[in-house]
Amino acid sequence: MFVMSPKRNPTSSATAGPRPAAECITLGTLADRARALDALDERLRRLLPAATARETRLADVRNGRIVFLASSPTWASRLRLHQAALLAEARTALGGTVERFAVKVAPLPTVPPDPTKPKPLSAATTRHLRATATALQDPELRALYLQLASIAGDDS
C-alpha cells in the first residue's frame, strides 16, 4: 500500500503567504507520489473500455476522493458509468480510504514524443568550433570545443 497524500514538513514556520517548495515536500516524496499516481491510474483505467481509457486520466487522490480528468463532457459522462467499479478498485489499492469520485473536464496532459536522434552538426559548424578552439587560451574550454566539434564526425 502506498500513501497518496503528501506529508507536510512539521518544522516549517507558520508564516503567512507562500512557502518555498522545498519546505512543503521533498523532491523524492513528490517523485514517489507521481509514480504511485501513475501506477494507480494504469490499474484503474484497465477497468475501462479502451476508448474511455484513452480519453481519461487519474489526476489526484486526496482526502478520500479520486479525481479523474476527461477530455470532454461526453467522456466524463461515460467515465461516470464506471464509477462504482473504479471506486471499488481504488479502495482495494489504497486500503479502503477512498469514498468519493469526481471527474473534471480539462485537456489531458500530453505524452512527450520519444526523443529523436539529434541532427548532426554541419561541416561549417564543425570548422567554426575547431577554429574557435584554436583561438582559446583555456585548455579545458579548448578541449570542450574540440569534443563538440568531434560529434559531427567530419574531419574537414
Beta strands, then each sheet from edge to edge (+ up, - down):
strand 1: 56-62
strand 2: 65-70
strand 3: 100-105
sheet 1: 1+ 2- 3-
end
